[in-house]
Amino acid sequence: MRLLRSAARAVPADDLDRVDLRDALVRLLQELPPRQRAAIVARYWEHMSEAETAEALGVSLGTVKSATSRGLRRLRELSESRNGAEQQHARGGTP
């Protein structure tokens, strides 16, 4: 399951797939530091602008940009490591 690179292109087959995808994303988000998680949720789930996010979080615009960038990078890393572990497990190896 490629969460971050192909999520925008992939259309889940049914509601269960959507629930599974959302659950996986929430689990990954929980692994981020609070500021990164808050910035990403505000920007991409709440559809807030960078300026709105900065105001809501009480931080500068630059902080929002860096927290979002670092958070997205970390989500990609976490997603890729989980995908690799899932693929190895599917092949009969140990995760």
PAZAPA-4460 file (N, C-alpha, C; in steps of 0.05 Angstrom, whole numbers, plus 32768, in hexadecimal, padded with zeros to 4 digits):
% residues 95
    n_x    n_y    n_z   ca_x   ca_y   ca_z    c_x    c_y    c_z   seq   type   mol
   8011   7FE9   8000   8000   8000   8000   8012   8019   8000     1      M     A
   8011   8028   7FEB   8021   8040   7FEA   800F   8057   7FF3     2      R     A
   8014   8061   800A   8003   8075   8016   8007   8091   800B     3      L     A
   801F   8099   8008   8023   80B6   8002   8028   80BC   7FE5     4      L     A
   8036   80AB   7FD7   803C   80B2   7FBB   8025   80AC   7FA8     5      R     A
   8016   8097   7FAE   8001   8090   7F9B   7FE5   8094   7FA6     6      S     A
   7FE2   809D   7FBF   7FC8   80A0   7FCB   7FB6   80B2   7FBA     7      A     A
   7FC1   80C7   7FAF   7FB1   80DA   7F9F   7FA8   80CD   7F86     8      A     A
   7FB7   80BB   7F7B   7FB0   80AE   7F62   7FA0   8095   7F66     9      R     A
   7FA4   8087   7F7D   7F96   806E   7F82   7F7A   8074   7F8C    10      A     A
   7F67   8066   7F80   7F4B   8069   7F8A   7F44   804E   7F97    11      V     A
   7F3F   804E   7FB1   7F38   8035   7FBE   7F20   8028   7FB1    12      P     A
   7F20   800E   7FB1   7F0C   7FFE   7FA4   7EF1   8000   7FB2    13      A     A
   7EF2   8003   7FCC   7ED8   8004   7FDB   7EDD   8013   7FF5    14      D     A
   7EC8   8015   8004   7EC9   8024   801D   7EDD   8017   8031    15      D     A
   7EDF   7FFD   8031   7EF1   7FF0   8043   7F0E   7FF7   803D    16      L     A
   7F15   7FF9   8024   7F30   8002   801C   7F35   801E   8025    17      D     A
   7F21   802F   8023   7F24   804B   802D   7F2A   804B   804B    18      R     A
   7F1B   803B   805A   7F1F   803A   8077   7F3B   8030   807D    19      V     A
   7F43   801B   806F   7F5E   8010   8074   7F74   8025   806E    20      D     A
   7F70   8034   8058   7F84   8048   8051   7F85   805E   8066    21      L     A
   7F6D   8067   806E   7F6C   807C   8082   7F78   8073   809D    22      R     A
   7F73   805A   80A4   7F7E   804F   80BD   7F9C   804E   80BB    23      D     A
   7FA7   8045   80A5   7FC4   8044   80A2   7FD0   8060   80A3    24      A     A
   7FC3   8073   8097   7FCE   808F   8098   7FCD   809A   80B4    25      L     A
   7FB7   8095   80C2   7FB5   809F   80DE   7FCB   8093   80EF    26      V     A
   7FD0   8079   80EB   7FE5   806C   80FB   8001   8078   80F5    27      R     A
   8006   807F   80DC   801F   808C   80D5   8021   80A8   80E1    28      L     A
   800B   80B6   80DF   800A   80D1   80EA   8010   80D1   8108    29      L     A
   8008   80BD   8116   800C   80BB   8133   802A   80B8   813A    30      Q     A
   803A   80B0   8127   8056   80AD   812B   8066   80C7   8127    31      E     A
   8059   80DC   811E   8066   80F5   8119   8067   8105   8133    32      L     A
   807B   8117   8135   807B   812A   814C   8061   813C   814A    33      P     A
   8058   8145   8161   803E   8154   8161   803D   816C   814E    34      P     A
   8052   817C   814C   8051   8193   813A   804E   818B   811D    35      R     A
   805D   8177   8115   805C   816D   80F9   8040   8162   80F4    36      Q     A
   8036   8152   8106   801B   8146   8103   8006   815C   8101    37      R     A
   8007   8170   8112   7FF4   8185   8112   7FF5   8195   80F8    38      A     A
   800C   819B   80EE   800F   81A9   80D5   8004   819A   80BE    39      A     A
   8009   8180   80BD   7FFF   8170   80A6   7FE1   816C   80A8    40      I     A
   7FD7   8168   80BF   7FBA   8165   80C2   7FAC   817F   80BA    41      V     A
   7FB6   8195   80C4   7FAA   81AF   80BD   7FAB   81B4   809F    42      A     A
   7FC2   81AF   8093   7FC5   81B6   8077   7FB6   81A3   8064    43      R     A
   7FB7   8189   806A   7FAC   8175   8057   7F91   8169   805E    44      Y     A
   7F8B   8167   8078   7F71   815D   807F   7F5D   8173   8083    45      W     A
   7F66   8189   808E   7F55   81A0   8093   7F55   81B4   807C    46      E     A
   7F67   81B0   8069   7F69   81C1   8051   7F6E   81DE   8058    47      H     A
   7F7F   81E2   806C   7F86   81FE   8074   7F9E   8207   8064    48      M     A
   7F9F   8220   805F   7FB7   822B   8051   7FCE   822B   8065    49      S     A
   7FE6   8231   805A   7FFD   8233   806C   7FF9   8249   8081    50      E     A
   7FEE   8260   8078   7FEA   8277   808A   7FD5   8270   809F    51      A     A
   7FBF   8262   8097   7FAB   825A   80AB   7FB6   8246   80BF    52      E     A
   7FC7   8234   80B5   7FD3   8220   80C7   7FE5   822E   80DA    53      T     A
   7FF5   8241   80D1   8008   824F   80E3   7FF8   825D   80F8    54      A     A
   7FE3   826A   80F1   7FD2   8279   8105   7FC6   8265   8119    55      E     A
   7FBB   824F   810F   7FAD   823C   8120   7FC1   822F   8134    56      A     A
   7FDA   822B   812B   7FED   821D   813C   7FFE   8231   814C    57      L     A
   7FFB   824B   8146   800A   825F   8154   8028   825F   814E    58      G     A
   802E   8259   8135   804A   8257   812D   804E   8268   8113    59      V     A
   8067   826B   810B   806C   827B   80F3   8066   826A   80DA    60      S     A
   8063   8278   80C4   805F   826B   80AA   8076   8258   80A3    61      L     A
   808E   8261   80A9   80A6   8250   80A3   80A5   8236   80B4    62      G     A
   809B   8238   80CC   8099   8220   80DD   8085   820C   80D1    63      T     A
   806F   8217   80C7   805B   8206   80BA   8067   81F8   80A2    64      V     A
   8075   8207   8092   8081   81FC   8079   8095   81E6   8080    65      K     A
   80A7   81EB   8094   80BB   81D7   809B   80AF   81BF   80A8    66      S     A
   809B   81C3   80BA   808E   81AD   80C8   807F   819B   80B4    67      A     A
   8072   81A8   80A1   8064   8199   808C   8077   8189   807B    68      T     A
   808C   8196   8072   80A0   8188   8061   80AD   8170   8070    69      S     A
   80B5   8175   8088   80C2   815F   8097   80AE   8149   809E    70      R     A
   8096   8151   80A4   8081   813D   80AA   807B   812B   8092    71      G     A
   8078   8138   807B   8072   8128   8062   8089   8115   805C    72      L     A
   80A2   811F   805F   80B9   810F   805A   80B9   80F6   806C    73      R     A
   80B3   80FB   8086   80B3   80E5   8099   809C   80D2   8094    74      R     A
   8085   80DC   808B   806F   80CA   8084   8077   80B8   806D    75      L     A
   8085   80C3   8059   808E   80B3   8043   80A1   809D   804C    76      R     A
   80B4   80A5   805D   80C7   8091   8068   80B9   807B   8077    77      E     A
   80A6   8082   8088   8097   806E   8098   8087   805C   8086    78      L     A
   807A   8069   8072   8069   805A   805F   807A   8046   804F    79      S     A
   8091   804F   8046   80A2   803D   8036   80AD   8026   8047    80      E     A
   80B5   802C   8060   80BF   8016   8071   80A9   8002   8077    81      S     A
   8091   800C   807B   807A   7FF9   8080   8074   7FE9   8068    82      R     A
   8074   7FF6   8050   806F   7FE8   8037   8084   7FD2   8033    83      N     A
   809D   7FD8   8039   80B2   7FC4   8036   80AE   7FAC   8049    84      G     A
   80A6   7FB2   8061   80A2   7F9D   8075   808A   7F8C   806D    85      A     A
   8074   7F99   8063   805D   7F8A   805A   8063   7F78   8042    86      E     A
   8073   7F82   8030   807B   7F72   8018   808C   7F5A   8021    87      Q     A
   809E   7F5E   8033   80AF   7F48   803C   809F   7F34   804B    88      Q     A
   808C   7F3D   805B   807B   7F2A   806A   806A   7F1A   8057    89      H     A
   8060   7F27   8041   804F   7F19   802D   805F   7F04   801F    90      A     A
   807A   7F08   801C   808B   7EF4   800F   8093   7EDE   8022    91      R     A
   808B   7EE0   803B   8092   7ECB   804E   80AA   7ED1   805F    92      G     A
   80B5   7EE8   805C   80CC   7EF0   806D   80C2   7EFD   8087    93      G     A
   80D5   7F02   8098   80CD   7F0F   80B1   80D0   7F2E   80AD    94      T     A
   80BD   7F3C   80B9   80BD   7F5A   80B6   80D5   7F66   80C3    95      P     A
***
